[in-house]
């Protein structure tokens, strides 16, 4: 049996750990298992590139961050557009899957990666997906690998920002990744002790936010720390499409909602206000202990599915147990924070402002 691996989309902690678990399971349970690594995700498969690998090549990867195969964003929307030679990238994926003689392809990625994987399955390719993203927004799974490591990083950053914020008596806005879903900002904001948390699912009122900052000062607090998802939305912007919001902001000379807030809060409250963007530091580094365990469980289970010939699925976590969903059922769907969910109410219950 010949198994291929690819990692697609943004990197995160745990990609290598998952591949390690898959390879070790199959090496231990499938006689004569062969492995190939496909560089740079679907882009590498479209080029027909593959590197022969052994189980030993994966053995030491439990704590190694990033992905040894490299990754690249390859939007599924462009898959069926003809290229210079007249064929589509999707046609090349199928042709090269067959040319490589793969019995199964493991695709590690987020929602877009799963959507392309579902397309491949519909054309007869044997694919098993694994849910990777620091956004935790893949439909059908309670958690994605890489998420809790990113929560650790962002929560630690919020705590570090608070010490300098207290020293200078400032209001500090910390922009955290999360364009569509606010899981990372919500969880790290709670864990990092933020005074306010702004997420895409709850459009915020800027007057309410400024009043919360002013109230902190009246209560004698020297600083306020606000966790802002990069996709946070003003309530006045909520009725508009994302691209229309971006255009309106550009017209006003604004770069991001975080930068806009820093200016407005400073003007209205009279507090010295600064903004910082965590950026790619949230993706990098070694997976934490939780993700190492989760990656091992997910990878081992994926190996078992491959051994049993269960294809066209993606591994998932449901109520603490490892299970799977049909790729066709979850591809193209997202999981969002429930504005009336338990975590949101827990945050508001202890006085964290969510801007509403």
TINU-224765 format. One record per atom (N, C-alpha, C): residue in three letters; y, z, x. Coordinates in steps of 0.02 Angstrom, whole numbers, plus 50000, padded with zeros to 5 digits. Example, Ala and Ser with C-alpha at 12.3 -4.5 7.8 and 13.67 -1.06 7.14 Angstrom:
REM residues 2
ALA497165039050660
ALA497755039050615
ALA498355039050660
SER498885035450642
SER499475035750684
SER500025039450645
REM end
This chain:
REM residues 356
UNK499415000050042
UNK500005000050000
UNK500625000050044
UNK501114996050024
UNK501724995450064
UNK502324997850022
UNK502675002750050
UNK503225005950014
UNK503885004750050
UNK504395002850011
UNK505055001750038
UNK505535007150016
UNK506035008550059
UNK506555013450044
UNK507235010150051
UNK507685011750004
UNK508385009850015
UNK508825015249985
UNK509415016150017
UNK509915020749992
UNK510535016749977
UNK510805017749916
UNK511345013449894
UNK511925017649866
UNK512535014849869
UNK513125018449845
UNK513385023249897
UNK513765028349874
UNK514045033149920
UNK513515037649951
UNK513625039850012
UNK513135044250045
UNK513225051350018
UNK512725055550031
UNK512785062650016
UNK512235066250054
UNK512295072850057
UNK511785076850090
UNK511135076450049
UNK510575075550084
UNK509925075650051
UNK509565068950048
UNK509905063550063
UNK509575057050061
UNK508985056750109
UNK509095058950170
UNK508555058950219
UNK507995063650200
UNK508175069450171
UNK507675074350152
UNK507215071750097
UNK507485067850050
UNK507075064949997
UNK506595059850026
UNK506855055350069
UNK506415050250098
UNK505865053550139
UNK506035058950174
UNK505535062650213
UNK504965065050168
UNK505145068050111
UNK504625070750067
UNK504195065250038
UNK504495059650019
UNK504105054049993
UNK503605051650045
UNK503855050350105
UNK503435047550158
UNK502875052350177
UNK503035058750182
UNK502515063650201
UNK501985064250146
UNK502205064050083
UNK501715064450028
UNK501245058450030
UNK501525052450036
UNK501115046450035
UNK500675046050097
UNK500925048150154
UNK500525048050215
UNK499935052750210
UNK500035058250175
UNK499495063150167
UNK499015061550110
UNK499225057250063
UNK498825056350002
UNK498625049149987
UNK498885044250024
UNK498705037250014
UNK498465034450080
UNK497845032650084
UNK497565030150147
UNK497885023450165
UNK498115023050228
UNK498395016750253
UNK499085015150226
UNK499455020050202
UNK500125018750176
UNK500575015950230
UNK500945010650213
UNK501425007550258
UNK502125008550231
UNK502615009050277
UNK503305010350256
UNK503785005450289
UNK504285003350251
UNK504844999450280
UNK505495002350254
UNK505985002550298
UNK506655004750279
UNK507104998650273
UNK507474998350218
UNK507924992650205
UNK508634994950219
UNK508974991950267
UNK509644994350286
UNK510174992450234
UNK510664997050227
UNK511254995750185
UNK511094994050113
UNK510604997450085
UNK510474996950014
UNK510274989949990
UNK510534988349930
UNK510364981849901
UNK510644976049942
UNK511164977249980
UNK511434971950023
UNK510914969950075
UNK510564974850103
UNK510034973450151
UNK509454969750120
UNK509264971750059
UNK508714968350024
UNK508914961250008
UNK509534960049989
UNK509764953249975
UNK509724948850037
UNK509814951950096
UNK509764948150158
UNK509034947550182
UNK508584951150149
UNK507884950950169
UNK507724955050230
UNK508134960150244
UNK508034964250304
UNK507604970350289
UNK507154971850334
UNK506734977750328
UNK506474979750396
UNK506454986250408
UNK506234988950473
UNK505584992850463
UNK505044991050497
UNK504424994850491
UNK504535002050514
UNK504255006850477
UNK504335013850493
UNK503665017450486
UNK503625023250519
UNK503035027550513
UNK503245034150481
UNK502755037750457
UNK502905044350427
UNK503255048850478
UNK503065048150541
UNK503375052250594
UNK504125050850600
UNK504335044850581
UNK505055043250585
UNK505455047350535
UNK505125049750482
UNK505465053650431
UNK505375061150440
UNK504905063150481
UNK504675070150482
UNK505225075150499
UNK505695073350542
UNK506205078050563
UNK506855077650526
UNK506855074850465
UNK507475073250431
UNK507685078350378
UNK507345083850372
UNK507485088550318
UNK508215090850318
UNK508495092050376
UNK509175094750380
UNK509695089750403
UNK509505083550410
UNK509965078450436
UNK510385075550379
UNK511045075750385
UNK511485073050333
UNK511525065450334
UNK511865062650284
UNK511945055350281
UNK511285051850265
UNK511225045750289
UNK510615041950279
UNK510465037850342
UNK509865038350368
UNK509685034650428
UNK509645027150415
UNK509605025250352
UNK509555018050335
UNK510235014850327
UNK510765018850322
UNK511415016050306
UNK511455014450232
UNK512065014050206
UNK512145012650135
UNK512765008450124
UNK512785005450067
UNK513365001250049
UNK513395000849973
UNK514015000449948
UNK514104999549876
UNK514004992149859
UNK513544990749813
UNK513414983949790
UNK513424983949714
UNK514014982949684
UNK514084983549612
UNK513594979149573
UNK513274982149523
UNK512784978349484
UNK513134972649446
UNK513784973449431
UNK514144968349393
UNK514184961749431
UNK514134962049497
UNK514174955849537
UNK513494952849552
UNK512964956149530
UNK512294954049548
UNK512114947049522
UNK512384945349464
UNK512184938949434
UNK512704933449444
UNK513194934649488
UNK513684929549503
UNK513424924949558
UNK513464918349550
UNK513214913649601
UNK513604914549667
UNK513224914249722
UNK513534914649788
UNK513614907649817
UNK513814907249880
UNK513974900849911
UNK513394895849908
UNK512774898449912
UNK512194893949912
UNK511944892249842
UNK512294894749791
UNK512114893049722
UNK511644898049689
UNK511344902449728
UNK510914907549699
UNK511294914149691
UNK511044918349647
UNK511374924849637
UNK511064930049684
UNK511424935249695
UNK511174940749736
UNK510554943849704
UNK510544944149638
UNK509984947149603
UNK509354942949614
UNK509424936349613
UNK508844932049626
UNK508584933149697
UNK509034934449744
UNK508824935849812
UNK508454942549817
UNK508684947449779
UNK508334953949779
UNK507604953049758
UNK507504949449705
UNK506824948449679
UNK506404944449729
UNK506694939149756
UNK506324934949803
UNK506134938849866
UNK506584942949891
UNK506444946649952
UNK505974952549940
UNK506004955449880
UNK505514960549862
UNK504814957649868
UNK504714951649841
UNK504064948449843
UNK503884946249914
UNK504384943649950
UNK504264941150018
UNK504044946850065
UNK504334952750054
UNK504154958550095
UNK503474961450077
UNK503204959250021
UNK502544961550000
UNK502534968849979
UNK503064971149947
UNK503124978149928
UNK502684979749868
UNK502344985349870
UNK501984987949812
UNK502424992649772
UNK502934995449804
UNK503404999749770
UNK504045000249811
UNK504615000349776
UNK505255001349809
UNK505575007749782
UNK505745012349827
UNK506085018549808
UNK506845017349817
UNK507215018249763
UNK507945017149765
UNK508295023849756
UNK508655026049806
UNK509005032449804
UNK509745031049792
UNK509995033149734
UNK510685031649719
UNK510915034549653
UNK511525032649634
UNK511835035149573
UNK511745030449515
UNK512215030649467
UNK512145026949405
UNK512105019449417
UNK512535016749461
UNK512515009649475
UNK511865007449507
UNK511625011449554
UNK510995010049587
UNK510425009949537
UNK510435014649490
UNK509915014849439
UNK509945008849393
UNK510535006449380
UNK510605000649336
UNK510294994449368
UNK510424993449432
UNK510114987749467
UNK509364988749471
UNK509144994949482
UNK508424996349484
UNK508094994549418
UNK508414996049363
UNK508144994249297
UNK508094986749289
UNK508594983149314
UNK508574975849311
UNK507984973049350
UNK507854975949409
UNK507284973849449
UNK506624975149413
UNK506574980949381
UNK505974982649343
UNK505844977549288
UNK506374975549255
UNK506304970749200
UNK506034964049223
UNK506104962649289
UNK505854956449318
UNK505184957349353
UNK504864963049341
UNK504184964049367
UNK504124967649434
UNK504674970049462
UNK504644973749525
UNK504464981049511
UNK504054983949554
UNK503864990949548
UNK504394995349582
UNK504764998949543
UNK505325002949569
UNK505275010149543
UNK505435014849588
UNK505515021849568
UNK506195024249594
UNK506605026749549
UNK507275029049567
UNK507295036449582
UNK507785038449621
UNK507905045549634
UNK508645047049626
UNK508825052449590
UNK509515053549568
UNK509965056849620
UNK510365052749653
UNK510815055149705
UNK511535054349684
UNK511925059649687
UNK512655059249683
UNK512945066249684
UNK513505066949719
UNK513855073449718
UNK514215074449652
UNK514265069249611
UNK514605069749546
UNK514165072849493
UNK513505073049503
UNK513035075949455
UNK513095072749386
UNK513235066249384
UNK513385063049320
UNK512855058149297
UNK512245058549325
UNK511715054049303
UNK511395056749240
UNK511365052649189
UNK511085054549125
UNK510335056049132
UNK510115061149096
UNK509395062549093
UNK509135067549143
UNK509565069949188
UNK509345075049236
UNK509835080749237
UNK509585086849241
UNK510025092649242
UNK510455092849305
UNK510175090449360
UNK510535090849424
UNK510325084949468
UNK510765082849511
UNK510625077649560
UNK510625080749629
UNK510235077949675
UNK510245080749742
UNK510895078849777
UNK511145083349819
UNK511785082549851
UNK512345086149816
UNK512255087649751
UNK512785090649712
UNK512945097749736
UNK512445101949742
UNK512585108949759
UNK512825109849831
UNK512625105349875
UNK512915105549943
UNK513655104049940
UNK513845099049901
UNK514555097349893
UNK514935103049859
UNK514615106449812
UNK514925112349781
UNK515065117649834
UNK514585118849878
UNK514685123749933
UNK515295121849975
UNK515335115549994
UNK515875113150037
UNK516555113950002
UNK516595111749940
UNK517225112049904
UNK517435119249888
UNK516945123349870
UNK517105130349856
UNK517355133949918
UNK517045132549975
UNK517265135450038
UNK517975133150055
UNK518115126750043
UNK518785124150056
UNK519305127650013
UNK519145128849949
UNK519605132249904
UNK519755139349929
UNK519255142749954
UNK519355149449981
UNK519795149250044
UNK519685144250085
UNK520095143650146
UNK520815141950129
UNK520905137550080
UNK521575135850058
UNK521935142050030
UNK521565146349995
UNK521885152249967
UNK522185156750021
UNK521845157450077
UNK522115161950129
UNK522785159450156
UNK522835152850165
UNK523475150250189
UNK523995150150133
UNK523765149050072
UNK524215149150015
UNK524525156050005
UNK524115161250011
UNK524365168150006
UNK524845169850062
UNK524685167350121
UNK525115168750179
UNK525815166050169
UNK525865160150139
UNK526515156850131
UNK526815157550061
UNK526435160550015
UNK526695161249947
UNK526755154649911
UNK526265150249920
UNK526305143549892
UNK525835142449833
UNK525975137249796
UNK525495134549748
UNK525145128749783
UNK524485128849783
UNK524095123749819
UNK523645119949770
UNK523695113349771
UNK523255109149732
UNK522745105949779
UNK522105106549762
UNK521565103949803
UNK521215098449763
UNK521265092249786
UNK520945086649751
UNK520215086049772
UNK519785086049722
UNK519065085949731
UNK518785079549700
UNK518265076749730
UNK517975070549705
UNK517705071449634
UNK517725065949597
UNK517505065949527
UNK517965061649486
UNK517825055249483
UNK518255050449448
UNK518145050549373
UNK517505050749353
UNK517335050549282
UNK517105057349256
UNK516745061049297
UNK516465067349276
UNK516735073049318
UNK516815078949287
UNK517125084549321
UNK516655090049343
UNK516015088649348
UNK515525093849366
UNK515695097049433
UNK515845093049484
UNK515965095649551
UNK516595100049551
UNK517115097849519
UNK517735101649518
UNK517655108049477
UNK517305107649421
UNK517205113649380
UNK516795118849416
UNK516225116849444
UNK515785121649477
UNK516095124549541
UNK516385120149582
UNK516675122649644
UNK517315126649629
UNK517675124849577
UNK518265128549558
UNK518095135649538
UNK517565136349498
UNK517345143049478
UNK517095146949539
UNK516665143649579
UNK516375147049637
UNK516895148549691
UNK517425144549694
UNK517935145449744
UNK518525149649722
UNK518485152349660
UNK519005156849637
UNK519665153449620
UNK519645147249597
UNK520265143749579
UNK520595147049520
UNK521255146549517
UNK521645149249461
UNK521685144349403
UNK521625137949419
UNK521625132749368
UNK521155127149390
UNK520845123849342
UNK520365118449355
UNK520515112749307
UNK520615106849335
UNK520775100949294
UNK520235095749303
UNK519915093749247
UNK519355089049250
UNK519485083249201
UNK519165077449213
UNK519285071549170
UNK519115072649097
UNK518615076849083
UNK518395077749014
UNK518875081848971
UNK519335085449003
UNK519815089548966
UNK520515087348987
UNK520825082648951
UNK521515080648967
UNK521965086848966
UNK522385087449017
UNK522775093549023
UNK523505092549003
UNK523795097948981
UNK524505098048963
UNK524895100849021
UNK525365097049046
UNK525725099049106
UNK526165105149093
UNK526415105949032
UNK526805111949015
UNK526375118149018
UNK525765117448992
UNK525295123148993
UNK525125125049065
UNK525025120149108
UNK524855121449178
UNK525435124849214
UNK526035122349204
UNK526615125349237
UNK526735132449214
UNK526615133749149
UNK526685140549123
UNK526165145249155
UNK525565142649167
UNK525045146749199
UNK525255148649270
UNK525555143949307
UNK525785145349375
UNK526355150449372
UNK526825149449326
UNK527385154049320
UNK527135161049300
UNK526635161349257
UNK526365167849236
UNK526035171449295
UNK525715167749339
UNK525435170749400
UNK525975174249441
UNK526545170849447
UNK527085173849487
UNK527375180049452
UNK527455179649386
UNK527715185449350
UNK527245191349355
UNK526595189849363
UNK526105195149369
UNK526065197949440
UNK526465195149485
UNK526485197649553
UNK526025194149602
UNK525715188649581
UNK525285184949626
UNK525705180849674
UNK525505180649738
UNK525885176849788
UNK525725169449787
UNK525165167649757
UNK524965160549760
UNK524565158649699
UNK524495152149690
UNK524045149249640
UNK523655143649673
UNK523005143349662
UNK522585137949688
UNK522305134049630
UNK522425127549630
UNK522215123249574
UNK521735118049599
UNK521135117849570
UNK520635112749586
UNK520735106749540
UNK520855100849568
UNK521015094949529
UNK520505089449542
UNK520145087449491
UNK519695081749498
UNK520115075449507
UNK519895070849550
UNK520285064849563
UNK520385060749499
UNK519935061749450
UNK520005058049387
UNK520325062049331
UNK520645067649349
UNK520985071749298
UNK521515067749261
UNK521605069249197
UNK522035065149155
UNK522545069549117
UNK523165067549119
UNK523675070749077
UNK523525069249003
UNK523665074048959
UNK523525072848888
UNK523915066948861
UNK524495065648891
UNK524895059848870
UNK524585053148891
UNK524155053448942
UNK523815047348967
UNK523145046148933
UNK522865051248902
UNK522175051048877
UNK522025045048831
UNK522495042948788
UNK522335037448743
UNK522255030648777
UNK522465030148840
UNK522475023648874
UNK521865022548918
UNK521705016348931
UNK521155014548975
UNK521325016349047
UNK520805017249088
UNK520905019449157
UNK521365014749195
UNK521265008249189
UNK521675003549228
UNK522405003649204
UNK522495004949139
UNK523185005449113
UNK523525011749138
UNK523145017149145
UNK523435023249174
UNK523655021949246
UNK523205018749283
UNK523355017349354
UNK523985012949360
UNK524045008049315
UNK524635003649317
UNK525265007649302
UNK525235011949251
UNK525815015849231
UNK526025020549287
UNK525545023549321
UNK525695028049377
UNK526035024149434
UNK525775018349448
UNK526065014249501
UNK526775012249485
UNK526895010849420
UNK527565009049398
UNK528055014849409
UNK527795020949402
UNK528215026849412
UNK528255028949485
UNK527915025249528
UNK527925026849599
UNK527465032549618
UNK526965033949577
UNK526505039449590
UNK525865036549621
UNK525575040149669
UNK524955037949700
UNK524355040949664
UNK524345047549655
UNK523785050849621
UNK524065056149574
UNK523645058249527
UNK523865063549481
UNK524005069949519
UNK523645071249574
UNK523745077249613
UNK524445077349645
UNK524635071749674
UNK525305071249705
UNK525855072149652
UNK525745069149594
UNK526235069849539
UNK526305077149518
UNK525745080549511
UNK525755087549490
UNK526105091949541
UNK525985090649605
UNK526315094749656
UNK527065094349649
UNK527315088349635
UNK528045087449627
UNK528305090949565
UNK527955090049509
UNK528185092849446
UNK528145100449446
UNK527595103149470
UNK527515110449471
UNK528045113649515
UNK528185110649572
UNK528695113249616
UNK529375113449583
UNK529545107949548
UNK530195107449515
UNK530255112449458
UNK529735113149417
UNK529785117149357
UNK529705124649369
UNK529315126449419
UNK529185133649430
UNK529585136449488
UNK529875132149529
UNK530245134549586
UNK529815137249642
UNK529165136049639
UNK528715138249692
UNK528605132549742
UNK528525134349805
UNK528365129349856
UNK527655126949841
UNK527585120449832
UNK526945117549810
UNK526715112249859
UNK526065112449875
UNK525765107649921
UNK525105104949890
UNK524925099049910
UNK524295096049888
UNK523875094049949
UNK523225094849943
UNK522775092649997
UNK522175089249965
UNK521915084249999
UNK521355080349973
UNK520745081550018
UNK520215084149989
UNK519615085550029
UNK519275079250053
UNK519265074050011
UNK518985067650033
UNK518255067850053
UNK518095064150106
UNK517395063050123
UNK517055069050154
UNK517435074150169
UNK517115080250195
UNK516625082950144
UNK516725081350080
UNK516275083850027
UNK515595080550030
UNK515555074550059
UNK514925070950062
UNK514515072650124
UNK514855074650177
UNK514525074950242
UNK514145081350256
UNK513775081250310
UNK513435087150335
UNK512725088150309
UNK512425093450332
UNK511735095050316
UNK511675097750244
UNK511135095950209
UNK511035098850142
UNK510915106350146
UNK511165109950096
UNK511045117150095
UNK510325118650076
UNK510145124950076
UNK509445126850063
UNK509215124649993
UNK509665125249944
UNK509485123149875
UNK509315115749875
UNK509725111549906
UNK509595104349905
UNK508985102549948
UNK508865106150001
UNK508255104750040
UNK507625105849998
UNK507635111249959
UNK507075112549914
UNK507035107349860
UNK507605105849828
UNK507615100949774
UNK507395094049799
UNK507635092049857
UNK507445085449885
UNK506705085049899
UNK506415090449923
UNK505705090549937
UNK505305089949873
UNK505525093549821
UNK505175093249756
UNK505235086249725
UNK505845083449726
UNK505945076849697
UNK505555071449735
UNK505585071749803
UNK505255066749843
UNK504495067049837
UNK504225073149838
UNK503505073949831
UNK503265071349764
UNK503645072749712
UNK503475070449645
UNK503515062849640
UNK504025059849672
UNK504085052649672
UNK503485049449707
UNK503265052549762
UNK502675050049797
UNK502065050249752
UNK502005055649714
UNK501435056249668
UNK501465050849613
UNK502065049549587
UNK502125044249537
UNK501905037449565
UNK502115036149628
UNK501925029849660
UNK501165029349668
UNK500865034849689
UNK500135034949698
UNK499775033549633
UNK500055036149577
UNK499745035349512
UNK499925028649479
UNK500375024849511
UNK500565018449483
UNK501055018849426
UNK501445024149423
UNK501955024849371
UNK502625022049397
UNK502795016149376
UNK503395012849400
UNK503895011749344
UNK504485009549362
UNK505005008549311
UNK505295015049287
UNK505285020149330
UNK505515026849311
UNK505985029649364
UNK506335034849346
UNK506735038649394
UNK506555046049387
UNK506515049449443
UNK506335056549443
UNK506935060449416
UNK506785066049384
UNK507325070049353
UNK507135077449353
UNK507625081549339
UNK507525088749330
UNK507695090549258
UNK507225093849224
UNK507345095949155
UNK507115103149147
UNK507595107549134
UNK507465114749125
UNK507075117649184
UNK507275115449243
UNK506985118149304
UNK506345114849327
UNK506065110449287
UNK505445106949304
UNK505595099749325
UNK505195097249372
UNK505275090249394
UNK504885085749346
UNK505215080549322
UNK504905075849275
UNK505175068849290
UNK505125064249242
UNK505395057549253
UNK505635054649187
UNK506085049849194
UNK506335045949137
UNK506225038549150
UNK506165034749098
UNK506135027449105
UNK506815024949128
UNK506825020749179
UNK507455017949203
UNK507835014349147
UNK507475010949104
UNK507795007249050
UNK508155011849002
UNK507935018148998
UNK508235022948951
UNK508865026248977
UNK508935026549043
UNK509505030349071
UNK510005025949109
UNK509805019849126
UNK510245015549165
UNK510895014049128
UNK511455014849164
UNK512105013449134
UNK512395019049093
UNK512035024749088
UNK512275030449050
UNK512515035849098
UNK513015039649076
UNK513285045049117
UNK513215051749081
UNK513225057049120
UNK513205063849094
UNK513875067049108
UNK514215069349056
UNK514885072249064
UNK514885079749048
UNK515395083149073
UNK515485090149057
UNK515655090748983
UNK515325095448950
UNK515485096848880
UNK516095101348878
UNK516655099048847
UNK517255103248845
UNK517145109948809
UNK516625110348769
UNK516475116648735
UNK515835119748762
UNK515635117848823
UNK515035120348854
UNK515115127348882
UNK514555130348900
UNK514545137248924
UNK514955138248987
UNK514915133649035
UNK515285134449098
UNK516035134149087
UNK516255129749042
UNK516965129349027
UNK517205135748994
UNK516825138248946
UNK517025144448912
UNK517005150448960
UNK516525150349006
UNK516495155749056
UNK517125155749099
UNK517355149749119
UNK517955149249160
UNK518565151749122
UNK518645149249061
UNK519225151249022
UNK519195158649003
UNK518585161148994
UNK518505168048976
UNK518735173049028
UNK518735170849092
UNK518975175349145
UNK519685173549168
UNK520015169449127
UNK520725168149140
UNK520885161949179
UNK520395157649194
UNK520535151349229
UNK520845146449180
UNK521385143449199
UNK521725138549156
UNK521415131749165
UNK521225128549109
UNK520975121649110
UNK521475116849081
UNK522085119249071
UNK522625114849051
UNK522665113148979
UNK522295116848937
UNK522325115248865
UNK522565121248825
REM end
